[in-house]
Amino acid sequence: MSNSTSIFVDTSNAYHNGANNLRYDELLRFAQRDGRKVQRYTAYCTYDSDKDDGSSEGNLYAEGLEKFWASLSGFGYKVHKEYVKWQGNGGSRRPKANVDIRMTVDMLTQTASDTILLVTGDGDFIPLVEALQLRGIRVEVMSFLNSSSALQECADYHINGALLPGVIPIQQPVNAEVADEDSHKPVYFNHGEPGSTLTGQIYYFKQENNFGFIRYLPLGEYSNLHVTSTEDPITSFKTVHVHGSKLLPRDRYPSNTVWKFDLKSSEVKKGQLTAVNLRPALTPKNTKPPHNSTRPQQSPDKG
C-alpha cells in the first residue's frame, strides 16, 4: 500500500505567526515520519517590489529573500514566488498576494499523494481541505499562532509546530558548570536534561491540588504522534509535573497554548523532574520578511 505525502507551505503565514525560525529541512523529516515518502514539496513565498526600492533597507529586504529562497531550493523545495499587489490609495492602501489561490490550484491539480501536509493557519483553506478529503486524500495541518480552530477541526490531523523542537528550534541555556577547555566556547544543555528548555502543552491540571502535567516531545521524535497518552508504550510523548505557582494566569491564554518551560530536578521528589518558568512558546513576527530562516540563528538543540 502506498504511503506518500506532499507538502505545501504558506511561508508568510508561518513567519508572521511565530515560526520565523522554522527549519524547512526538519519539516521534511517530520513529513517522512512512519515510513512516508515525500513526493512533492512546495514553498509559497511573497515578494513586495515596493520594499525593494534600491535603498539600503530595500537591498537588505531583497538580499534576505534571495538567501531564503536559495536555502529552500537547497533542501529540494520548489519555490513559488507570488508578487504583492497594493490595492487602494493613500492611507487605505493594503497589500494583496494570491498565495492561497495558487496553493489551491496546485493542490487540486498536482497531487497524487495519499496525504497532504498543509502548513498554514488560514481558515480560507477549509473548502479546499474538504474537497481533497472527498477525493480520499488525508489532509494534515501544521500551524502556529492565530490558527483557525475550524481549520484544525476540519483537518484529519493537526499539530502546532511549536511542539516539535526540531522544526522550531529552541535556544538552550548555557551550562555554566561545564566548560569546553579546548575551544573555550560555551557548553549548552542538551534537550531533555535538567536545565534544558522544552515546549509542551498542559493536558491535565487539578485546581484543588494546584498541580498538573505537561506533555512534550523529545528532540526529533516524530513516530506515532496520533497516540498522545503518555501511558501508551508506543507514544513518543513524555510528561513532566508542573506546580500551579509556576504558571502564568491561564485564563489569559487558550487551553491549547504551547508553553516554553525549563526542566528542573524536583526539590520534593528525588529523581523527578518538574517544569518551571513557563511562558508562551511563540511570539508573532510582523515587521521583517523571512530571511534564510531554515537554520536557527544561535546554537540549536543537540541531538
N, C-alpha and C positions, 0 to 999 in steps of 0.2 A: 504493500500500500504506500502511495506517495505521501511525503510529509514535507512539502515545500512551502516556503514563505517569501513574501515580497515586503519591502519596507518603503514607506512613503513618509517623508519628514517635512513638516512645515517649520523650517529653521527659525523664521522670525517669531512665530508663536512661542516656540520653545525658549528662545533667547529672552524675550521680553517677559516671560513668566518664570524666571528664576533659573533657567538652565543655560546660563551664559557660558558655563564651562563644560557643557555636555561633551563627552568623549564618544565621537562617532565610530571609532574602531571598536570600542567596548559595546556600543549599541549593536553592532554586527554579531558579537559574541553572544549577547543576550538573545538575539533573534535565532541563533543557531542552537539554542538550548534543546535538550532532549532529542538530539539527533536530527534536527531540522536542517534542510538545505535551503539557503537563501538564493533565490533565482534572480531577483531584481532589487536594487536599492537605489532610490532616487531622493535627492535633497532639493527642496524648492526654496529658492532664495530671492530676495528683493534687492533692487538697485535703484537708488534715487539720484538721478542726474543733477538735480538741483543742489545736492550736497557736494557733488563732485564738480566744484566750480573753479578749480585752479588755485584756490587759496591754500595756505599751509594746512588748515583744518580739513579742507576738501581733499588734499592729497593724502592725508592720514586716513581719511574715510576710504578712499579708493584703494590705497595700498593694503589696508586691513581686509577689505573684501577680497582682493586678489589672493592674499595669503590664505584666507578662509576657504575660498573655492578650490585653491590648489591642494589644500590639505584634504578636503573631501574627495577630490579626484584621486589623490594618492591612496586613499583607502578603498577605492573602487566604486565610489558613488557616482551616479550620473547626476550632474549638477544642472538644474533648470533655473534660469535667471528670468525673473519677471520684473519688468520696469514699473516703477511707481509713477502713477499719473495723478496730478493735482487737480482737484475739482473745486469750483467756486472762485470767489475773488476776495482780495484783501484779507481781513482777519477771519473770514469764513472759509478760507481755503482748507481742504482736508485731503490727505493722501489716500489713494486707492490703488491696490495691486491685485490682480486677478489670480492670486495663487490658488485659492480654493477652487476656482473653475478649472484651472489647468490640472490640479490634482484629481479632481473628479473625473475629467475626461480620461486621464491616463489610467486611473484605477478601473474604470469601466471597460477600457479598450485594450489594455496591455497585460492584464493579469490572467495568468493561467495557474496560479498557485492555490494551494489548499487553504492557506492562511495569509491574511494581510496584517502587518503591524503598522498602524496609523499613529504617527507621533504628532499630536495636536490636542488642544483642549477646546477647540472651536465647535460649538453646538450646531453650526451651519452644516456640518458633515453628517448629521443624523440621517437625512433621507438617503444619502449615498451608502452609509453603513447598512441600512435596511435593504437597499437594492442589492448589495453584494451578498447579504445573508440569504436573500431569496434565490440567489444563484448557487447556494450551497457553500459559499466561502465563509470561513471563520474569520471574524474581524476582531483583532485585539487592539486596544488603545493604550498608549502611554501618554500621560500628560503631566503637568506640573502645577503652577499656581493658576488661579482663575479658570479652572476647568469646568466645563458644563456637566452638571450632575446628570442631566438627561442623556448626554453622550456616553457617560460612564455606564449608565444603566442599560443603554441600548447595545453596547459592545458585548461580545461573547466573553471577553476578559478585559479587565482594566487594571493598570498598576500606575501608581505615582512614581515617576522616575527617580525621585529623591530617595526612595527606599533602596535603590541599587547603588551601593558605594563605589562600584567600578564605573558605572555610567555617569554618575555625578560624583566626581572625586571629592574626598574630604581632606582638608588640610589637617594633618596630625600635629599635636603639640610636640615640642622638643622635650626629650627625656634628659633632664638636667643631671641625672645621676649616672648617665652613661656617656662616655667621651670616646670619640674616634681619635686615638693617639697618632695615627699615621697621617690622616688628612686634615685633622683639626676642624672638620665640618660638624655641624650639629647632627645629633642622632635623634630620629623621630620614633615615637611609639608605633608599634605595629597594630594594625586594625584588630580589635577584639581583645587586646590585653589591657589589664588595669592601667589607666592613664590615657588610653586612646579615646578618640571621638567617633561616635557612631550616629546613625539615623534610624528611626523606627516610629512605630505608631502604638499608642496606648490602646490595648484591646480589652483591658479589664481594670476597673478601679472600684474599690469598696469604700464608699464615703465614710461610713461609721468607723472603720478601722484606719482610714487615712493612708491607704497604700494600694498599689496596683502593679501591673506588669506591662512592659513594653516588648513588642515583637520586632525583631530586626533580622537582617540578613548578613551572613559573613561575606567578606570580600570575594567577589567573583563566583558566588554560589547561585546558580540560576535554575537548578533542577526542581521539578515538582512544585512550582510556585503556586499551583492551584490548591495545594494542601497547606493551609495556614495554621492548623492546630499543631502547637509545639509538642504535643503528646504523641503525635503520629511519627513513627520512626523514619518514614521516608521524606519528611519535610526538610527543607533547607533552612527554615526559620529557627531562630534561637530566641530565648526570652530572658529578660532581666527585671529585677524588682525595682520599683520606684516608690519613694515616700512622698506623701502629699505635700510636705513642706518644700519639696524641690520643684514643684510645679508652678508654672505661671497660671494666672486666673483662667481656668479652662473655659469659662463661659464667654470669653472673648475670642475663642478660636473654634473652628469647626471640629466635630468629633473625629474626622478623618485626617486631621493635621499630621504631617510628618514632622517629627521633632528631631533636632540635633541634640545630642547629650554626651556627657563624659562618663566613662566607665570607671568605677572606683571600687576597691575592695570594701566590703561591708565592715563597719565598726561593731556590729551587733553579732552577726553570724560568721564565724570563721570559714573561709573558703567560698563564701557567697559574694557575688558582685551586685552592685547597685548603680542606678542611673542618677546622675546629679547634673546641675547646671543646664536644665532644659531650655531650649529656645527654638523658634521655628527654623526648619532646615533650609528654606528657600526665601529669598527676598527678590522682588522684581527689579529688572534692569530695563529702564525706559529711555536711556539717553544716548547709548552708543550702539553702533551696528556690530554684528558678530565679527570677530577678528581672530582667526586661527585658534578657535576655541576647542579644537579637538583634543588638546592636551591641557592639563592643569597648569596654572601659572606658577605654582610653587610645588613643594615636594608632595608627591602623591602617596597614597597608601602603599605599603609594601606587601606584595602577595607572597 
